[in-house]
């Protein structure tokens, strides 16, 4: 999904958020936001921690700081969080268009998509019920093409 043009970088937006709350812009927070926005992917806190430097290495960030900063990024409108299989997954929210997801319950792959038809139905239902839409998120659970293909290769008669 291609990013949108925004007036502030995620780092600038986060610094503005911290300042508005009277919180300090520490080097650890700054480093984490840079890491989170260096690539567009879905991740949980543990996956992010695995990508970060270890204790004793330059730019080390404690686990508590990671969790706290992720929560602050959600509050600042930089990230969106949702629950999948009992884990909190993060997705870029700031600077990315409204989108939804297909989720493979086997391999845990998340596929982003946009649909004008889905938006039209959403707006139609909102109008019908006198509802003002701020945003929406949809996650469609199922099994991806690759997992379906692999499943077909493992028929009972093939395992004998």
C-alpha positions, 0 to 999 in steps of 0.5 A: 500500500503506497503511503499518502503525502502528509505534512509531518513525518511520523517522527515529527508527528510523534514529537508533537504528540509527546510535547502536547502531553508534556512527555520527553522525546528520548533517544529510545522513543525516537529510535523506535519510531524510526524503526517502526516506520522504516518499513511498512509491515504488520508486526507485534511487539515481540517481532519488533523487539527481535529486530532491535539491538540487544542489551549492551549494543548501541540503541538498545531499548528495554522491553517496557519502553517498547510496549509503552512507546507502541501504546503512545504511537497508537494514542498519537494516531501513528499506529492502529492496533488490533487483536489477532489470535490473542496477540496485539498486531500493529499497522501503520495508520498515519500517512496511509489510506483507509484499508482493510485486511484478509487474514490467513488463519493458517500462516498468519499472513495479512493482505491489505486491500482497498475497496470502493464498493465496500466503502459505498456499502459502509456509507449507504448503511451509515446513511440508512441508520443516521450514523456518521462514519469516522473510520472503519476496519475490517479483517476477513479471516480465511485461508490464503491461496498458498495454504490451500494449495499446500493442503491439497498436496497432503491428502490422506491417500498421499500420506500412506 
